[in-house]
Amino acid sequence: MSSFVVKTIGGTLNATSFISSRYASKKALSLFASPRKGRYTEEQRQVVSSASFEELSYEGIDIATYRWAGKGKTILLAHGWESNTSRWAYILNDLKEQDYNIIALDAPAHGRSGGKQFNAVLYSECIHAVAQKFQPEVIIGHSVGGMASVFFMNDTHMASVQKMVLLGAPAHFTGVFSRYKSMMGYNSRISNGLDNIVLEQFGKPVDYFSAANFTKSIKVEGLIIHDKKDRIIPFEDAQLFANRYKNSELISTTGFGHGLRDTSLTPRIVEFINK
């Protein structure tokens, strides 16, 4: 959305909040949780056309999964916001060359998965459902896919998982939420209302959902990769992970942006997986 449209929507909801802050806050949360893109284009479909497709179900949501079978370690790929499994096109061939058993999923309301709303907690539960079936040894998560992977591991400590790779992952939900509120220009009525809805819905305050803090309890090896000039998730988030995730290594890049789609990073990831 253009900045004009964003500010117009934010201004409209701010005005509405003086009539009903509850209604305006619920609309603001729905907007936050509704991806505007992430379904497949025809070109993107070609990336996953060679995979074995299977739908799993979680809480009435169909979860699209893709498998490129191999005899090596099972790798689970979790994409980020407004994306889908095709985002892994740049690394898939290199992973296949290692003969890994590659599994990927589309997040709720993304790709070919069902649902209209998305949040990191729901995503983590869907990752759990996929992991239960395929028993991955390594999880690679980009952006909120990394955050959701940490949520999943914090909740389950699944025994099969030995390593995690976090690519441009947000360290805490507070920062993500704050940037959304600032971008939309929401007033204090909506800002406080959003925080209250999260507390009601999940039984925890916004600041509880800190992936960086959760890594304190995670024993599996971690590889954190983050670009110093990431304009979506600040590099400070990677530093928070590195400070709290004791069994991890941080690789910083410059110029790869939030997407981190650069094949020069692939040997580092493969080396980490194989060691």
KOLDOZA-361404 format. One record per atom (N, C-alpha, C, CB): residue in one letter; y, z, x. Coordinates in steps of 0.2 Angstrom, whole numbers, padded with zeros to 4 digits, always signed. Glycine has a CB too. Example, Ala and Ser with C-alpha at 12.3 -4.5 7.8 and 13.67 -1.06 7.14 Angstrom:
<sites>
A-0028+0039+0066;A-0022+0039+0062;A-0016+0039+0066;A-0022+0045+0057;S-0011+0035+0064;S-0005+0036+0068;S+0000+0039+0064;S-0003+0029+0070;
</sites>
This chain:
<sites>
M-0006+0000+0004;M+0000+0000+0000;M+0006+0000+0004;M+0000+0006-0005;S+0011-0003+0002;S+0018-0003+0006;S+0021+0003+0005;S+0022-0009+0003;S+0026+0005+0010;S+0029+0011+0009;S+0033+0012+0003;S+0034+0012+0015;F+0036+0006+0000;F+0039+0007-0006;F+0035+0009-0012;F+0043+0000-0007;V+0029+0006-0012;V+0024+0007-0017;V+0022+0015-0017;V+0018+0003-0017;V+0021+0017-0010;V+0019+0024-0009;V+0024+0029-0012;V+0017+0025-0002;K+0030+0027-0010;K+0035+0032-0012;K+0037+0032-0019;K+0042+0030-0008;T+0036+0026-0022;T+0037+0026-0029;T+0032+0030-0033;T+0036+0018-0032;I+0025+0029-0031;I+0020+0033-0034;I+0021+0040-0033;I+0013+0031-0031;G+0023+0042-0027;G+0024+0049-0025;G+0030+0052-0029;G+0026+0050-0018;G+0035+0048-0030;G+0041+0050-0034;G+0039+0051-0041;G+0047+0045-0033;T+0035+0047-0044;T+0033+0047-0051;T+0029+0053-0052;T+0029+0041-0053;L+0024+0055-0048;L+0020+0061-0048;L+0024+0067-0047;L+0014+0061-0044;N+0029+0067-0043;N+0034+0073-0042;N+0037+0074-0049;N+0039+0071-0036;A+0040+0069-0052;A+0044+0070-0058;A+0039+0072-0063;A+0047+0063-0060;T+0033+0070-0063;T+0028+0072-0068;T+0026+0079-0067;T+0021+0068-0068;S+0026+0082-0061;S+0024+0089-0060;S+0029+0094-0063;S+0024+0090-0052;F+0035+0092-0065;F+0039+0096-0068;F+0038+0097-0076;F+0047+0094-0068;I+0034+0092-0078;I+0031+0093-0085;I+0024+0096-0085;I+0030+0086-0088;S+0020+0094-0080;S+0013+0097-0079;S+0011+0097-0072;S+0008+0094-0084;S+0012+0102-0068;S+0010+0101-0061;S+0002+0101-0060;S+0012+0108-0057;R-0001+0103-0065;R-0009+0103-0065;R-0011+0095-0066;R-0012+0107-0070;Y-0008+0092-0071;Y-0009+0085-0072;Y-0007+0081-0066;Y-0006+0082-0078;A-0001+0082-0063;A+0001+0078-0058;A-0003+0079-0051;A+0008+0080-0056;S-0005+0085-0050;S-0010+0087-0045;S-0017+0083-0045;S-0011+0094-0044;K-0019+0083-0051;K-0026+0080-0052;K-0025+0073-0051;K-0028+0082-0059;K-0020+0070-0053;K-0019+0062-0052;K-0018+0061-0044;K-0012+0060-0056;A-0014+0066-0041;A-0014+0065-0034;A-0020+0065-0030;A-0009+0070-0031;L-0025+0070-0032;L-0031+0071-0029;L-0035+0065-0031;L-0035+0077-0031;S-0035+0062-0037;S-0039+0056-0038;S-0037+0050-0034;S-0038+0054-0046;L-0030+0050-0033;L-0028+0044-0029;L-0030+0045-0022;L-0020+0044-0029;F-0030+0051-0019;F-0033+0052-0012;F-0040+0051-0012;F-0031+0060-0011;A-0044+0052-0017;A-0051+0051-0016;A-0054+0044-0019;A-0054+0056-0020;S-0049+0039-0020;S-0051+0033-0023;S-0050+0027-0017;S-0047+0031-0029;P-0055+0025-0014;P-0054+0020-0009;P-0052+0013-0012;P-0060+0018-0005;R-0047+0010-0009;R-0044+0004-0012;R-0048-0002-0009;R-0037+0003-0010;K-0052-0001-0004;K-0056-0006-0001;K-0062-0003+0002;K-0052-0011+0004;G-0066-0007+0005;G-0073-0005+0007;G-0079-0008+0004;G-0073+0003+0007;R-0078-0012-0001;R-0083-0016-0004;R-0084-0022+0001;R-0082-0018-0011;Y-0090-0025+0001;Y-0091-0031+0005;Y-0088-0037+0004;Y-0099-0032+0005;T-0085-0040+0009;T-0083-0047+0008;T-0089-0051+0010;T-0077-0049+0013;E-0088-0058+0008;E-0094-0062+0010;E-0096-0062+0017;E-0093-0069+0007;E-0091-0062+0021;E-0092-0062+0028;E-0095-0056+0031;E-0085-0063+0032;Q-0093-0050+0028;Q-0096-0044+0030;Q-0104-0044+0027;Q-0092-0038+0027;R-0105-0047+0022;R-0112-0047+0019;R-0117-0050+0025;R-0113-0051+0013;Q-0114-0055+0028;Q-0119-0058+0033;Q-0121-0053+0039;Q-0115-0064+0037;V-0117-0048+0040;V-0119-0043+0045;V-0125-0039+0043;V-0113-0038+0047;V-0125-0037+0037;V-0131-0033+0035;V-0137-0037+0032;V-0129-0028+0030;S-0136-0044+0032;S-0141-0048+0028;S-0148-0048+0032;S-0139-0055+0028;S-0148-0046+0038;S-0154-0046+0042;S-0158-0039+0041;S-0153-0048+0049;A-0155-0034+0038;A-0158-0028+0038;A-0162-0027+0032;A-0152-0022+0037;S-0167-0022+0032;S-0171-0021+0026;S-0166-0016+0022;S-0177-0017+0028;F-0165-0018+0015;F-0161-0014+0011;F-0165-0009+0007;F-0157-0019+0007;E-0162-0003+0006;E-0166+0001+0001;E-0160+0006-0002;E-0171+0006+0005;E-0161+0007-0008;E-0156+0012-0012;E-0160+0019-0012;E-0154+0009-0018;L-0156+0024-0010;L-0158+0031-0012;L-0154+0033-0017;L-0158+0035-0005;S-0155+0039-0020;S-0151+0042-0025;S-0150+0049-0024;S-0155+0042-0032;Y-0143+0051-0025;Y-0141+0058-0024;Y-0136+0060-0029;Y-0138+0059-0017;E-0138+0065-0033;E-0134+0067-0039;E-0131+0061-0043;E-0128+0071-0036;G-0136+0056-0045;G-0134+0051-0049;G-0131+0045-0045;G-0130+0053-0055;I-0129+0046-0039;I-0126+0041-0035;I-0131+0036-0031;I-0121+0044-0030;D-0131+0030-0032;D-0135+0026-0028;D-0132+0025-0021;D-0136+0019-0031;I-0136+0026-0016;I-0134+0026-0009;I-0137+0020-0006;I-0136+0033-0005;A-0133+0015-0004;A-0136+0009+0000;A-0137+0011+0007;A-0131+0004-0001;T-0144+0009+0009;T-0146+0010+0016;T-0148+0004+0019;T-0151+0016+0017;Y-0148+0003+0025;Y-0149-0003+0029;Y-0154-0001+0035;Y-0143-0007+0031;R-0159-0005+0036;R-0163-0003+0042;R-0165-0009+0046;R-0170+0000+0040;W-0163-0008+0053;W-0166-0013+0058;W-0171-0010+0062;W-0160-0016+0062;A-0177-0011+0060;A-0183-0007+0063;A-0184-0008+0070;A-0190-0009+0059;G-0186-0003+0074;G-0187-0003+0081;G-0192+0003+0082;G-0181-0002+0085;K-0195+0003+0088;K-0200+0008+0090;K-0196+0014+0094;K-0205+0004+0095;G-0190+0013+0096;G-0187+0018+0099;G-0184+0024+0095;G-0181+0015+0104;K-0179+0027+0097;K-0176+0033+0094;K-0173+0030+0087;K-0171+0036+0098;T-0173+0035+0082;T-0170+0033+0076;T-0162+0035+0076;T-0173+0036+0070;I-0158+0030+0075;I-0151+0031+0075;I-0148+0030+0068;I-0147+0026+0080;L-0144+0035+0066;L-0141+0035+0059;L-0133+0033+0060;L-0142+0041+0055;L-0131+0028+0057;L-0124+0026+0058;L-0120+0028+0051;L-0123+0018+0059;A-0114+0031+0052;A-0110+0033+0046;A-0103+0031+0047;A-0110+0041+0045;H-0101+0026+0043;H-0095+0023+0044;H-0089+0027+0041;H-0094+0016+0041;G-0083+0025+0042;G-0077+0029+0040;G-0074+0027+0033;G-0072+0029+0045;W-0068+0029+0032;W-0065+0028+0025;W-0063+0021+0024;W-0058+0032+0025;E-0064+0018+0018;E-0062+0011+0016;E-0066+0006+0021;E-0055+0010+0016;S-0072+0007+0023;S-0076+0003+0027;S-0083+0003+0024;S-0076+0006+0034;N-0087+0000+0028;N-0094-0001+0026;N-0099-0002+0032;N-0095-0006+0020;T-0105-0003+0031;T-0110-0004+0037;T-0108-0010+0041;T-0117-0005+0034;S-0104-0015+0039;S-0103-0020+0043;S-0098-0019+0049;S-0099-0026+0039;R-0095-0013+0048;R-0090-0011+0054;R-0094-0010+0061;R-0087-0004+0052;W-0101-0009+0060;W-0105-0008+0066;W-0107-0015+0069;W-0111-0004+0064;A-0104-0021+0067;A-0106-0027+0069;A-0105-0028+0077;A-0102-0033+0066;Y-0100-0025+0080;Y-0099-0025+0087;Y-0104-0022+0091;Y-0092-0022+0088;I-0108-0017+0089;I-0112-0013+0093;I-0120-0015+0091;I-0111-0006+0092;L-0121-0018+0085;L-0128-0018+0083;L-0133-0022+0087;L-0128-0022+0076;N-0131-0027+0090;N-0135-0031+0095;N-0137-0027+0101;N-0132-0037+0097;D-0132-0023+0103;D-0134-0019+0109;D-0139-0013+0107;D-0127-0016+0112;L-0138-0011+0101;L-0143-0005+0099;L-0150-0008+0098;L-0140-0002+0093;K-0150-0015+0095;K-0156-0018+0094;K-0160-0019+0101;K-0155-0024+0090;E-0156-0021+0106;E-0159-0023+0112;E-0162-0016+0115;E-0153-0025+0117;Q-0160-0010+0113;Q-0163-0004+0116;Q-0170-0003+0111;Q-0158+0002+0115;D-0171-0007+0106;D-0177-0006+0102;D-0176+0001+0098;D-0183-0006+0106;Y-0170+0003+0097;Y-0169+0008+0092;Y-0171+0007+0085;Y-0162+0011+0093;N-0173+0012+0081;N-0174+0011+0074;N-0167+0013+0071;N-0180+0016+0072;I-0164+0008+0069;I-0157+0009+0067;I-0156+0009+0059;I-0153+0003+0069;I-0153+0015+0057;I-0152+0016+0050;I-0145+0016+0049;I-0156+0022+0047;A-0142+0013+0043;A-0135+0014+0042;A-0134+0015+0034;A-0131+0008+0044;L-0129+0019+0032;L-0128+0019+0025;L-0121+0018+0023;L-0129+0027+0023;D-0120+0016+0017;D-0113+0015+0014;D-0111+0021+0011;D-0113+0009+0009;A-0105+0024+0012;A-0103+0030+0009;A-0102+0029+0001;A-0097+0032+0012;P-0102+0034-0002;P-0100+0034-0010;P-0094+0030-0011;P-0100+0041-0013;A-0094+0025-0016;A-0088+0021-0017;A-0086+0016-0012;A-0082+0026-0019;H-0091+0015-0008;H-0090+0010-0002;H-0096+0005-0002;H-0089+0014+0005;G-0095-0001+0001;G-0100-0005+0002;G-0104-0007-0005;G-0105-0003+0007;R-0111-0006-0004;R-0115-0007-0010;R-0117+0000-0013;R-0121-0011-0008;S-0114+0005-0011;S-0116+0012-0014;S-0112+0013-0021;S-0114+0018-0009;G-0115+0017-0025;G-0112+0018-0031;G-0106+0023-0031;G-0117+0021-0036;G-0103+0025-0036;G-0098+0030-0037;G-0091+0027-0036;G-0099+0035-0032;K-0086+0031-0039;K-0079+0028-0038;K-0075+0033-0034;K-0076+0028-0045;Q-0077+0039-0033;Q-0073+0044-0029;Q-0077+0046-0023;Q-0072+0050-0034;F-0073+0048-0018;F-0076+0049-0011;F-0072+0056-0009;F-0074+0043-0007;N-0076+0060-0005;N-0074+0065-0001;N-0079+0067+0004;N-0072+0072-0006;A-0077+0070+0009;A-0081+0071+0015;A-0087+0076+0014;A-0077+0074+0021;V-0086+0080+0009;V-0092+0085+0007;V-0097+0081+0004;V-0089+0091+0003;L-0095+0077-0001;L-0100+0073-0005;L-0103+0068+0000;L-0097+0068-0010;Y-0100+0065+0005;Y-0102+0060+0010;Y-0107+0064+0014;Y-0097+0058+0014;S-0106+0070+0016;S-0111+0074+0020;S-0117+0075+0017;S-0108+0081+0022;E-0117+0076+0010;E-0123+0077+0006;E-0127+0071+0006;E-0121+0080-0001;C-0123+0065+0005;C-0127+0059+0005;C-0130+0057+0012;C-0122+0053+0003;I-0127+0059+0017;I-0130+0058+0024;I-0136+0063+0024;I-0125+0061+0029;H-0136+0069+0022;H-0142+0073+0022;H-0147+0070+0018;H-0140+0080+0018;A-0146+0067+0012;A-0151+0063+0008;A-0155+0058+0012;A-0149+0061+0002;V-0150+0054+0016;V-0153+0048+0020;V-0157+0051+0026;V-0147+0044+0022;A-0154+0056+0029;A-0157+0059+0035;A-0164+0062+0033;A-0153+0065+0038;Q-0165+0065+0027;Q-0171+0068+0025;Q-0177+0063+0025;Q-0170+0071+0018;K-0175+0057+0023;K-0180+0051+0023;K-0181+0049+0029;K-0177+0046+0018;F-0176+0047+0034;F-0177+0044+0040;F-0178+0048+0046;F-0172+0039+0041;Q-0176+0054+0046;Q-0177+0059+0051;Q-0174+0057+0058;Q-0184+0061+0052;P-0167+0055+0058;P-0164+0052+0064;P-0164+0057+0069;P-0157+0050+0062;E-0164+0055+0075;E-0163+0059+0081;E-0156+0059+0084;E-0168+0056+0087;V-0152+0054+0082;V-0145+0053+0084;V-0141+0051+0078;V-0145+0048+0090;I-0135+0054+0077;I-0131+0052+0072;I-0124+0049+0076;I-0129+0058+0067;I-0122+0043+0074;I-0116+0041+0076;I-0111+0040+0070;I-0116+0034+0080;G-0105+0044+0070;G-0101+0044+0065;G-0094+0042+0067;G-0101+0050+0061;H-0091+0037+0063;H-0084+0035+0065;H-0079+0038+0059;H-0083+0027+0064;S-0074+0041+0062;S-0068+0044+0058;S-0071+0049+0053;S-0065+0038+0054;V-0070+0048+0046;V-0073+0053+0042;V-0080+0053+0042;V-0070+0052+0035;G-0083+0048+0044;G-0091+0048+0045;G-0093+0053+0050;G-0093+0041+0046;G-0089+0054+0055;G-0090+0059+0060;G-0089+0066+0057;G-0085+0058+0066;M-0084+0067+0054;M-0082+0073+0050;M-0088+0075+0046;M-0076+0073+0047;A-0090+0070+0042;A-0095+0072+0037;A-0102+0073+0040;A-0096+0066+0032;S-0103+0070+0046;S-0109+0071+0050;S-0109+0078+0053;S-0110+0066+0056;V-0103+0081+0055;V-0103+0088+0057;V-0104+0092+0051;V-0096+0089+0060;F-0101+0091+0045;F-0102+0095+0039;F-0110+0096+0038;F-0098+0092+0033;F-0113+0090+0038;F-0120+0089+0037;F-0124+0094+0042;F-0123+0082+0037;M-0123+0093+0048;M-0126+0097+0053;M-0125+0104+0053;M-0124+0094+0060;N-0119+0106+0051;N-0117+0113+0050;N-0121+0116+0044;N-0109+0114+0049;D-0122+0112+0039;D-0125+0115+0033;D-0133+0115+0034;D-0123+0111+0027;T-0136+0110+0038;T-0143+0110+0038;T-0146+0111+0045;T-0145+0103+0036;H-0142+0110+0050;H-0145+0111+0057;H-0152+0107+0057;H-0146+0118+0059;M-0152+0101+0055;M-0159+0097+0054;M-0162+0096+0061;M-0157+0090+0051;A-0168+0098+0061;A-0172+0099+0067;A-0173+0092+0071;A-0179+0102+0066;S-0173+0087+0067;S-0174+0080+0070;S-0169+0078+0074;S-0176+0075+0065;V-0162+0080+0073;V-0156+0078+0076;V-0155+0081+0083;V-0150+0079+0071;Q-0155+0077+0088;Q-0154+0080+0094;Q-0147+0078+0097;Q-0159+0076+0099;K-0144+0073+0095;K-0137+0071+0098;K-0133+0068+0092;K-0138+0066+0103;M-0126+0069+0093;M-0121+0067+0089;M-0116+0063+0093;M-0118+0072+0085;V-0113+0057+0090;V-0108+0054+0093;V-0102+0054+0088;V-0110+0047+0096;L-0096+0056+0090;L-0091+0057+0085;L-0085+0052+0088;L-0088+0064+0085;L-0084+0047+0084;L-0079+0042+0086;L-0073+0042+0082;L-0082+0034+0085;G-0067+0044+0085;G-0061+0045+0081;G-0061+0050+0075;G-0058+0038+0079;A-0065+0055+0076;A-0066+0059+0070;A-0061+0064+0069;A-0073+0063+0071;P-0059+0066+0063;P-0054+0071+0061;P-0057+0078+0063;P-0051+0070+0054;A-0053+0082+0066;A-0056+0089+0067;A-0055+0094+0062;A-0052+0092+0073;H-0051+0093+0057;H-0050+0097+0051;H-0047+0094+0045;H-0046+0103+0053;F-0049+0096+0039;F-0047+0093+0033;F-0039+0094+0032;F-0051+0095+0027;T-0037+0100+0035;T-0030+0102+0034;T-0025+0096+0036;T-0029+0108+0037;G-0027+0094+0042;G-0023+0088+0045;G-0023+0082+0041;G-0025+0087+0052;V-0029+0080+0038;V-0030+0074+0034;V-0026+0075+0028;V-0037+0073+0033;F-0026+0081+0025;F-0023+0082+0018;F-0015+0082+0019;F-0025+0089+0015;S-0013+0086+0025;S-0006+0086+0026;S-0003+0079+0027;S-0005+0091+0032;R-0006+0075+0031;R-0004+0068+0032;R-0003+0064+0025;R-0008+0064+0037;Y-0008+0065+0021;Y-0008+0062+0015;Y-0002+0064+0010;Y-0014+0063+0011;K-0001+0071+0010;K+0005+0074+0006;K+0011+0071+0009;K+0004+0081+0007;S+0012+0071+0016;S+0018+0069+0019;S+0019+0061+0018;S+0018+0070+0026;M+0014+0057+0018;M+0015+0050+0017;M+0017+0049+0010;M+0008+0047+0018;M+0015+0053+0005;M+0016+0051-0002;M+0023+0055-0004;M+0011+0054-0007;G+0025+0059+0000;G+0032+0063-0001;G+0031+0068-0007;G+0037+0058-0003;Y+0025+0071-0008;Y+0024+0076-0013;Y+0028+0082-0012;Y+0017+0077-0014;N+0030+0085-0018;N+0034+0091-0018;N+0029+0097-0018;N+0038+0092-0024;S+0032+0103-0017;S+0028+0109-0017;S+0023+0110-0023;S+0032+0115-0015;R+0025+0108-0028;R+0021+0109-0034;R+0015+0105-0034;R+0025+0106-0041;I+0015+0099-0032;I+0009+0095-0031;I+0005+0097-0025;I+0011+0088-0030;S+0009+0099-0019;S+0005+0101-0013;S+0001+0107-0014;S+0010+0102-0008;N+0004+0112-0017;N+0001+0118-0019;N-0005+0117-0024;N+0005+0124-0022;G-0004+0113-0029;G-0008+0111-0034;G-0015+0108-0031;G-0005+0106-0039;L-0014+0103-0026;L-0019+0100-0023;L-0024+0105-0019;L-0017+0095-0018;D-0020+0110-0016;D-0024+0115-0012;D-0028+0120-0017;D-0019+0120-0008;N-0025+0121-0023;N-0029+0125-0028;N-0035+0121-0031;N-0024+0127-0034;I-0034+0115-0032;I-0040+0111-0035;I-0045+0111-0030;I-0037+0104-0037;V-0044+0110-0024;V-0049+0110-0018;V-0053+0117-0019;V-0046+0109-0011;L-0049+0122-0019;L-0052+0129-0019;L-0057+0130-0025;L-0047+0134-0019;E-0054+0127-0031;E-0058+0128-0037;E-0064+0123-0037;E-0054+0125-0043;Q-0064+0117-0034;Q-0069+0113-0034;Q-0075+0115-0029;Q-0067+0106-0033;F-0073+0117-0023;F-0078+0118-0018;F-0079+0126-0016;F-0075+0115-0012;G-0075+0130-0019;G-0075+0137-0018;G-0073+0140-0011;G-0082+0139-0019;K-0069+0135-0008;K-0067+0137-0001;K-0060+0134-0001;K-0071+0134+0004;P-0055+0137+0003;P-0049+0135+0004;P-0049+0128+0009;P-0044+0140+0007;V-0043+0125+0009;V-0043+0118+0013;V-0045+0120+0020;V-0036+0115+0012;D-0042+0125+0023;D-0042+0126+0030;D-0050+0128+0032;D-0038+0131+0032;Y-0054+0130+0027;Y-0061+0131+0029;Y-0064+0125+0031;Y-0065+0134+0022;F-0063+0119+0029;F-0066+0113+0031;F-0064+0110+0037;F-0065+0108+0025;S-0065+0114+0043;S-0064+0112+0049;S-0070+0110+0053;S-0060+0118+0053;A-0070+0103+0054;A-0076+0101+0058;A-0076+0104+0065;A-0076+0093+0058;A-0071+0104+0068;A-0070+0107+0075;A-0073+0114+0075;A-0063+0107+0077;N-0071+0118+0070;N-0074+0125+0070;N-0082+0125+0069;N-0070+0129+0065;F-0084+0120+0064;F-0091+0120+0063;F-0095+0119+0069;F-0092+0115+0057;T-0092+0115+0073;T-0096+0113+0079;T-0098+0119+0084;T-0093+0108+0084;K-0095+0124+0083;K-0096+0131+0086;K-0104+0133+0085;K-0092+0136+0085;S-0106+0131+0079;S-0113+0133+0077;S-0118+0128+0079;S-0113+0135+0070;I-0116+0122+0081;I-0120+0116+0082;I-0123+0116+0089;I-0117+0109+0080;K-0129+0116+0090;K-0132+0116+0097;K-0134+0109+0100;K-0138+0120+0097;V-0134+0104+0096;V-0136+0097+0098;V-0131+0095+0103;V-0138+0092+0092;E-0133+0090+0107;E-0128+0087+0112;E-0123+0083+0108;E-0131+0083+0117;G-0117+0083+0110;G-0112+0079+0107;G-0108+0075+0112;G-0107+0083+0103;L-0106+0069+0110;L-0102+0064+0113;L-0096+0063+0109;L-0105+0058+0116;I-0090+0064+0111;I-0083+0063+0107;I-0080+0058+0111;I-0079+0070+0107;I-0078+0053+0107;I-0074+0047+0110;I-0068+0046+0105;I-0078+0040+0110;H-0062+0046+0108;H-0056+0046+0105;H-0050+0042+0109;H-0053+0053+0103;D-0046+0038+0105;D-0041+0035+0109;D-0035+0039+0109;D-0040+0028+0105;K-0031+0039+0115;K-0025+0043+0115;K-0020+0041+0111;K-0023+0043+0123;K-0020+0034+0109;K-0015+0032+0105;K-0017+0030+0098;K-0012+0025+0108;D-0022+0034+0096;D-0025+0033+0089;D-0019+0035+0084;D-0031+0038+0088;R-0017+0030+0080;R-0012+0031+0075;R-0014+0034+0068;R-0008+0025+0074;I-0021+0035+0067;I-0023+0038+0061;I-0025+0045+0062;I-0029+0033+0059;I-0029+0046+0067;I-0032+0053+0068;I-0029+0055+0075;I-0039+0054+0068;P-0025+0060+0076;P-0021+0061+0083;P-0027+0063+0088;P-0016+0067+0082;F-0025+0062+0094;F-0029+0063+0100;F-0030+0071+0100;F-0027+0061+0106;E-0026+0075+0098;E-0026+0082+0098;E-0033+0084+0094;E-0020+0085+0094;D-0035+0080+0089;D-0041+0082+0085;D-0047+0082+0090;D-0042+0077+0079;A-0047+0077+0094;A-0053+0076+0099;A-0053+0082+0104;A-0052+0070+0103;Q-0047+0084+0106;Q-0046+0090+0110;Q-0048+0097+0107;Q-0039+0091+0113;L-0047+0097+0100;L-0050+0103+0097;L-0057+0103+0097;L-0047+0103+0089;F-0060+0097+0095;F-0068+0096+0096;F-0070+0099+0103;F-0070+0089+0094;A-0067+0096+0108;A-0069+0097+0115;A-0069+0105+0116;A-0065+0093+0120;N-0064+0108+0114;N-0063+0115+0115;N-0068+0120+0111;N-0056+0117+0113;R-0070+0117+0106;R-0075+0121+0102;R-0082+0119+0102;R-0073+0121+0094;Y-0083+0113+0103;Y-0090+0110+0103;Y-0093+0111+0111;Y-0091+0103+0101;K-0096+0116+0112;K-0097+0118+0119;K-0102+0113+0122;K-0100+0125+0119;N-0107+0111+0118;N-0112+0106+0121;N-0110+0099+0120;N-0119+0108+0118;S-0104+0097+0122;S-0101+0091+0121;S-0097+0088+0127;S-0097+0090+0115;E-0096+0081+0127;E-0092+0078+0132;E-0087+0074+0129;E-0097+0074+0137;L-0081+0074+0131;L-0075+0070+0128;L-0074+0064+0133;L-0069+0074+0127;I-0074+0058+0130;I-0072+0052+0133;I-0065+0050+0130;I-0077+0046+0133;S-0060+0049+0133;S-0054+0047+0131;S-0052+0040+0132;S-0048+0051+0133;T-0049+0036+0128;T-0048+0029+0129;T-0041+0028+0128;T-0052+0024+0125;T-0038+0022+0130;T-0031+0020+0129;T-0031+0013+0127;T-0027+0021+0135;G-0029+0011+0121;G-0028+0005+0118;G-0033+0002+0114;G-0028+0000+0124;F-0038+0006+0112;F-0044+0004+0108;F-0042+0006+0101;F-0050+0007+0110;G-0037+0010+0100;G-0035+0012+0093;G-0040+0016+0089;G-0034+0006+0089;H-0039+0017+0083;H-0043+0021+0079;H-0050+0018+0078;H-0040+0023+0072;G-0051+0011+0078;G-0057+0008+0076;G-0062+0009+0082;G-0056+0001+0075;L-0060+0009+0088;L-0064+0010+0094;L-0069+0005+0094;L-0067+0017+0094;R-0068-0001+0092;R-0073-0007+0092;R-0072-0010+0099;R-0072-0012+0086;D-0075-0008+0104;D-0074-0011+0110;D-0081-0010+0114;D-0069-0008+0115;T-0084-0016+0116;T-0091-0016+0118;T-0091-0012+0125;T-0093-0023+0119;S-0085-0011+0128;S-0085-0008+0135;S-0088+0000+0134;S-0079-0008+0138;L-0087+0002+0128;L-0089+0009+0126;L-0097+0010+0125;L-0086+0012+0120;T-0100+0004+0123;T-0107+0004+0121;T-0112+0007+0127;T-0109-0003+0120;P-0111+0005+0133;P-0115+0007+0139;P-0115+0015+0139;P-0113+0004+0145;R-0109+0018+0138;R-0108+0025+0138;R-0112+0028+0132;R-0100+0027+0138;I-0112+0025+0127;I-0115+0028+0121;I-0123+0027+0122;I-0113+0024+0114;V-0125+0022+0124;V-0132+0021+0126;V-0135+0025+0131;V-0134+0013+0128;E-0131+0026+0136;E-0133+0031+0142;E-0133+0038+0139;E-0127+0031+0147;F-0129+0040+0134;F-0129+0047+0131;F-0135+0047+0127;F-0123+0048+0127;I-0137+0042+0123;I-0143+0043+0119;I-0149+0043+0123;I-0143+0036+0114;N-0149+0039+0128;N-0156+0039+0132;N-0157+0044+0137;N-0156+0032+0136;K-0152+0048+0139;K-0153+0053+0144;K-0157+0059+0142;K-0146+0055+0147;
</sites>
